[in-house]
Amino acid sequence: METYITNKLLKLYPTRIVEKLSSTNASLYRLIGTSAQEHGKTIKEFVEELGFTYITAQRGIRSTFDAITARLLLDEYGISQTELAKWQGISKQALSSKLRKKLWELIG
């Protein structure tokens, strides 16, 4: 199975730098996830043991998060959390979590 995965990765990433695997080839990503789990490793560890560099996507809000402005957009201008999250390039759940965290920092 490792040879099959290595060959598939080489076709997709001839430079041996693996980026955006889950969105580029979801079925290969799942196969690698299953194989990694069977070996007791993370996907990153498994792919790197095959001789590739695995670059994970940055998570969360990529810019400076201004909770006060976000609250203003939500409360005063009627922007939905879903719309604001799309503008930020994150999920609604990530936005909600960030707002709760910032709120506690402000009142804490």
N, C-alpha and C positions, 0 to 999 in steps of 0.2 A: 504494500500500500504506500509506503514511503517513496518508492521509486515513481509510482504513478503520480503522487502529489508533487514531487520534485519536478517531474516533466511538465505537468500542467502549469506550475508556477513559472518555470522557465519560459514557456510560451507566452504567458501574460506579462512577465517581468524579466526580460532578458538581461537587465542591468543588476538583477538580484536585489532590487529595492522594492519591497512590497508595500504599496499604499492603497487605501480605499478598497481593500479586497472584498469586504462585505457588500459593497455596492457594485463592484465590477463583476464579481462572479459569486453570487450568493450560495450556489450549490457547492462550489469548491470550498468556500468559507465554512459551511456546515460540515463538510467532510473533514476538513482540517480540525475543526472544533471537536468532532467526535474522536479523531485519532489522537489529538492532544490530550483529551480527557482520559482515553485508554492508557496513555503513557504517564498520567499524573502530572501533566504540564499545562501551562497556559498556551493559548494560540501563539503568542509572541515567542515564548520559549521554544515551542515545537518548530515553528518556521525558522527561527534563528539556528536551531540545531541542524536544519537541512542546508544551511549555508547562505541564508538570505538575511537581509536587514529588514525588519518589520517596523514600519512607522505607523503608530496609532494616531487616530484623529484626535484633535484637541476637543475636549468636552466642555460644556457649559458656555457661558457668555464670554466671547472672545475680546470684548472691549471693556472699558471701564463702565461698570454698572452704576447707574445713578437711580437709586430706589425712589428718591423724592420725585424726580421727573417721571419715572414710570408710574408712580401712584397718581400723579397729576393727569397723565394721559388716560389712565384707567378711570379715575373718578370724575374728573372735570370735563373731559372731552369724549367720554363714552367709548374709548377704544377697548376692544375685548382683549383678554389675556391671550387668546389664540392669535389675534392680529399682531399684537405686540411681540409675541414669541416668534412669529414668522419674520418680522422686521429684524429681530435680533439673530435669527438663524438658529434658534433652539426650540426645544419642545415646550409646550404649555406647562408641563410638569416641572421642567427645569426653571422656567420663569417663576412659577409659583413658589418653588423652593427658595430661589434667590431672594424673592421679595420677603418671604418669612424670615430668612436669615438676616437680611439687612434691617428689617423692622426691629428684631430683637437686639441688634447691635445699636440701633438708634435710641431705643428706650432702656436698654440694659445698662 
